Amino acid sequence: MKKVKVFQFLLGSLSITGWALAVYALLLFDKARPDRAVGYFLSRGASVRFDWDPIQTLQLEYVIWVCAAISFISMIFNYYTAHHSRMGYWFNIPLLLLSSVAAGLYLRFFV
């Protein structure tokens, strides 16, 4: 196998793993936080959940930080391969890094 093909396979698998963890974090997000707009929900007659599962919130935070670490490693590897071959930069890796760091910081400081 050529070196560029190995780099593409490695970057692709890291990217798919990172995005799969991001989707898994979205699935955890439902039970990991309380509803925010309580007054709006109560005025419209909808049921409101006042509590959340702190274990799932902690698990969600760990999953998000692992996702950020995977995307950071992938971005470093993408930088290396872009400078040593003709393969260009992948846009989805910084996007995943930005969104997972923002979500991790939100969970750490606001929830």
C-alpha positions, 0 to 999 in steps of 0.5 A: 500500500502506498504511504498516502493511502495509509495516511488517508485510511488513518485520517478517515478512521480517526475522523469517523471515530471522532464523529461517531463519538460526537453522535454518541454524545448527542444521544447521551445529551437527552438525559444529561441535563435539565430542561432550561426554559422551565417557565415557557414549558410550564406556561404551555402545559408541557411536562418538564424534567427538573432533574438530571442524571449526574452520572450521565452528565459526567459520562457525557463530559468524558466522551466529549473530551475524548472526542476533542482529543481524537480530533486534535490528534487527527488534526496534527496528523493531517497537518503532517501529511499535508506538508509531506504529501500532496494530500490537502487539509480536511475541513471536518477535523477542525470543525469537530475539534471546535465543536467538541471543545466548545461543548466540553467547556460548556459542560465544565463551566455552565452545567 
